[in-house]
Amino acid sequence: MTNATGRPIAPLILSSDERAYLERQVRRHRAARSSSERCRVILRCADGIPSKIVASELGLHEHTVGKVLVQTVEAGQDRRPRRRKSP
């Protein structure tokens, strides 16, 4: 989209190992839904799809997609979704 407005975000580039891991997590039957959704967001954004379109396709809020992207870019080399601590 050439007319997209908003804050630019760093491009998300995945290695083949990272992409394979995320794709496996999406296909897992026993994966938590939130983890699977984060993996889908990362994969779609790595393909160059704008976050607004990713949000509408996955039925998520735009801010949720943005939050996942910021966390992923900040994580640097470890692109796997963060796990929550057990209470």
N, C-alpha and C positions, 0 to 999 in steps of 0.2 A: 504494500500500500504506500503510494508516494505521498498521499495527503494526510497520513496519520499524524496526529498531534499527541503530545504528551512527552513525558520524560524518556529519553533514550535509555535502553538497557544494554548491558554488555552482551555480545553474541554468545550463545550457548553452544559450545562445541564438545561433543561427546566422543570418547575413544570407542573403538569397536567393542572392547570389554565392557565399558560402562553401558553402552547401548544394549548389548546382549543381556546384561544383568537386569536392566530396567524392563526389557521385553519379557524376560522370564517372570518377573514380579507381576506384570500385568496379566499374564496367562495363568498364574497360580490360582487354584481353586480355594485354597485355604488362607490366602493373603487377606489382611484386613482391608476393608474397602477404602479407608483413608489413604493407606499406603499405595494401593493400586491406583487411586485417583492422582496422587502426587506423581507417580511414575508416568502416567498418561500425559499429565501436564508437561513434564520435563521432555518427554519424547516429542510431543507435538511442537513445543516451542523450539526444540533443537532442529526441527525440520524447517524452521523459518516462518511458522504461522504466527501472526500477531496474537497477543494475549486476549484481546477482546473476542476474536473469533474462536480461540481455544475455549474460552469461558462459555460462550454460547453453545458450542458443539458438545461440551461435556456437562452442561447444565450446572455450572458453577458461577459464583460471583466473580467479577473482574478482579476484585481486591484479593480474593483467594488465590487466583492464578498469579497475580503480582507478588504475593507473599511467598509462594512456593518458589518463584523465580529468584527473588532476592535471597532467600535462604540457600538456594542451590548455588548461585554465583558466589555468595560469601563463603560457602563451604570449600570452594576451591577444588582441589583434586578429589575430595571425597564427595561425590555427587549423589550418593545413595541417600534416600530420604532419612531424616533424623527419626530416631525412635524415642517415644516418650518414656520417661522414667516411671517405674511402677510405684504406686503409692505406698 
